[in-house]
Structures are given as structure tokens and as C-alpha cells.
């Protein structure tokens, strides 16, 4: 659905649900990315990168949760 097609509260709430799912998938991908980085730690020190990724992942999960609360208003 294009943003220009979003009209009415039901469409708004449904779009929030879509964004919630996308956010959760992104956070899941960051988890996999961190595991890949950790498997390469013998090639350098990535602690700063991992810390920033942890923070980003946490924020994205929080965003996903908040978006799911918006979608839940549909029910």
C-alpha cells in the first residue's frame, strides 16, 4: 500500500502493523549480524560496533512494540 492510499483509521492502524512487522524483522536481522561479527572477533576488536548494534536493536524492538500497540487499537 502506498502512503497516498492510506485513508481512514483502519488503514492507518493496519499500516502501523506492517511497520511493526518490518521493524521486528530488522531487529532479528541485526541479531544475526551481531553473531556473524562475533564469529570474526579474532580479526579485530568489534566491541564498540557490537555495543552500538545492541542499542540499535533494542530501539528497533521498542519501536516494533509501540507500533504493534497502535495496530492493536483496531481490535
Buried (B, 14 or more C-beta within 10 A) or exposed (E): EEEEEEEEEEEBBBBBBEBBEBBBEBBBEBEEBBEEBEEEEEEEEBEEEBEEBEEBBEEBBEBBEEBBEBBEEEE
